[in-house]
Each structure stands twice: as structure tokens, then as C-alpha cells.
Amino acid sequence: MEFTFRWFGPKDPAKINHIRQVGVTGIVTSLNHIKYGEKWIDYEIKKRKKIINEVKSSKELKLKWSVAESLPVHNDIKSRSGKYKYYIDQYKDSLVNLSKNQIKTICYNFMPLIDWVRTDLNYKLKNNAIALKYDHLKMCAFEVMILKIKDIAAYKINWRSKSANIKEIAHDLGLGLDSFVFWDDNPMERDRVKKSLPELRSSSQKIIYPS
């Protein structure tokens, strides 16, 4: 196991020479200054790698760029429209360039249409530290009100139980609960809903959307 730390690059308020004090040996970073979807050229990769390698975590051990997070997947690829073939080629070239520079762990949080920045990036903790925070209600409102997703027959955005909302949606649509399938990757959530609504089917299988 390797201990790593996320670093957002030279403009990150957290300086890389401070990160070494945490005791990590690897850095997780991204070339965010490159235009979304464009190729990560060899020069830019080497430039970032040099900045990281120049910081020693001990007398003998240097920091290294261990993980590329994230290498963006352009929206045209996600929707298979516009210049998607061009952006696929850019992505493949970026992968090759990272590999040539011995960076072989490459991550991306694949989400339809937009990246993870929909969440709160500046949530203040009680100790005044700043952290990332997921806000489910804001995310639901964003998808419905801003993205204006059309393929939604009904939705509920509140803090009530999932079983109560499902029951109300079934009533609003005039459908029996046996017409629904409840998807959730959390087994505790599936069991909780199943106990309240035994006629409801549930599943943890990933949903594959048609291209």
C-alpha cells in the first residue's frame, strides 16, 4: 500500500513542500490548466512531475506523481455527439503519454454530462477547515431544475424516508408498488425499504444506459 495525498497543482493553497510533512510518498494530481478534453502533452506531464520529484519526503526518498486524477472525459464522448471521435483520440494520446512517464494509475469519476464539481467544494468544518461535501438535495435540484432532465415521470426532493417517497410516487402515478424496482448499492437501504414495502422489488445491479 502506498500513502498518497491530493494536490491541485502549483496554484493549490496547500504547498507541496508542506504535504511531505504528512508522511506520504505519492502525489495525486491533475493538469487542470489544460483545456477540458485536450491532450496532456509529454512536456506538461514532465513539467509537473519535475515539480513533485524535487520535493524530498526524507533524506533518501523523493515524492513522486503516483496517480493522475482526473484525466477528463469530454462531454462529447459521454453523449457520443459533436467531436467525440477527436476527443477519444486526445484521451488515448494522454493515456499513452502518462504511461511513458511511468504514471499508470489513472482515475476519473465518470458522470453523465458533468463532472463532480456539482458538490460543495468549500464546506467549512467546526474547526474552520475547508472540505468537500456532498449535498444530495442540491444535486437533485440541479439535475431537475438546471439540467432539466426530461425522462423523469415523478420525483421527490426531501428528507423523508425512501419508502414513504416511493409509496407517494406510486400513488401519484396510479401504479402498484409491484411495478417499481428500487435500485440502491447500499444493502442496508435495500433491506430498510423492503421491510416497509415487501411487494417492491429491489436491485443492486448497475444500470447500463443505451448509447
C-alpha positions, 0 to 999 in steps of 0.5 A, spaced: 500 500 500 502 506 498 500 513 502 498 518 497 495 525 498 491 530 493 494 536 490 491 541 485 497 543 482 502 549 483 496 554 484 493 549 490 493 553 497 496 547 500 504 547 498 507 541 496 513 542 500 508 542 506 504 535 504 511 531 505 510 533 512 504 528 512 508 522 511 506 520 504 510 518 498 505 519 492 502 525 489 495 525 486 494 530 481 491 533 475 493 538 469 487 542 470 490 548 466 489 544 460 483 545 456 477 540 458 478 534 453 485 536 450 491 532 450 496 532 456 502 533 452 509 529 454 512 536 456 506 538 461 506 531 464 514 532 465 513 539 467 509 537 473 512 531 475 519 535 475 515 539 480 513 533 485 520 529 484 524 535 487 520 535 493 524 530 498 519 526 503 526 524 507 533 524 506 533 518 501 526 518 498 523 523 493 515 524 492 513 522 486 506 523 481 503 516 483 496 517 480 493 522 475 486 524 477 482 526 473 484 525 466 477 528 463 472 525 459 469 530 454 462 531 454 462 529 447 464 522 448 459 521 454 453 523 449 457 520 443 455 527 439 459 533 436 467 531 436 467 525 440 471 521 435 477 527 436 476 527 443 477 519 444 483 520 440 486 526 445 484 521 451 488 515 448 494 520 446 494 522 454 493 515 456 499 513 452 503 519 454 502 518 462 504 511 461 511 513 458 512 517 464 511 511 468 504 514 471 499 508 470 494 509 475 489 513 472 482 515 475 476 519 473 469 519 476 465 518 470 458 522 470 453 523 465 454 530 462 458 533 468 463 532 472 463 532 480 464 539 481 456 539 482 458 538 490 460 543 495 467 544 494 468 549 500 464 546 506 467 549 512 468 544 518 467 546 526 474 547 526 474 552 520 477 547 515 475 547 508 472 540 505 468 537 500 461 535 501 456 532 498 449 535 498 444 530 495 438 535 495 442 540 491 444 535 486 437 533 485 435 540 484 440 541 479 439 535 475 431 537 475 431 544 475 438 546 471 439 540 467 432 539 466 432 532 465 426 530 461 425 522 462 423 523 469 415 521 470 415 523 478 420 525 483 421 527 490 426 532 493 426 531 501 428 528 507 423 523 508 424 516 508 425 512 501 419 508 502 414 513 504 417 517 497 416 511 493 409 509 496 407 517 494 410 516 487 406 510 486 400 513 488 401 519 484 402 515 478 396 510 479 401 504 479 402 498 484 408 498 488 409 491 484 411 495 478 417 499 481 424 496 482 428 500 487 435 500 485 440 502 491 448 499 492 447 500 499 444 493 502 442 496 508 437 501 504 435 495 500 433 491 506 430 498 510 425 499 504 423 492 503 421 491 510 416 497 509 414 495 502 415 487 501 411 487 494 417 492 491 422 489 488 429 491 489 436 491 485 443 492 486 445 491 479 448 497 475 444 500 470 447 500 463 444 506 459 443 505 451 448 509 447 
